[in-house]
């Protein structure tokens, strides 16, 4: 049986910092990330014209004669307390609002339970964790005291996460 996994994600315009909740299809068969042109226009995302159009290929690897991708949008993509700035190609997706393909999957490397359709991100420091870490780093700098072993572990963890 064919399974589809849908996620509710937040997509924020980077130029206006306005976030909208969008239903996204998780698709490991897609190489990139895509936003429906209707959603991009309706939500007034800043469309960035591509230097060269991207030819859309059908599932059978033939060129789609009716569609080329000529624009993309840059957005902050939020999912369960995690955020990444990403570019999405804009095209006609019919009723689908956003498709998260391999770029998103590689960025987060989530755990996916295909039976329950639950998607967990366990390898990425959450927004809350980053905020706490920054607050702790400021306290340490102000006090000029010796860093505890636990704080050192947190800082190393954050540095390792940033290098990924």
HELIX and SHEET records of a PDB file:
HELIX    1   1 UNK A   37  UNK A   42  1                                   6    
HELIX    2   2 UNK A  102  UNK A  108  1                                   7    
HELIX    3   3 UNK A  127  UNK A  143  1                                  17    
HELIX    4   4 UNK A  149  UNK A  163  1                                  15    
SHEET    1   A 7 UNK A  48  UNK A  57  0                                        
SHEET    2   A 7 UNK A  63  UNK A  79 -1                                        
SHEET    3   A 7 UNK A   5  UNK A  13 -1                                        
SHEET    4   A 7 UNK A  19  UNK A  26 -1                                        
SHEET    5   A 7 UNK A  98  UNK A 100  1                                        
SHEET    6   A 7 UNK A  33  UNK A  36 -1                                        
SHEET    7   A 7 UNK A  82  UNK A  91  1                                        
SHEET    1   B 2 UNK A 111  UNK A 113  0                                        
SHEET    2   B 2 UNK A 118  UNK A 120 -1                                        
END                                                                             
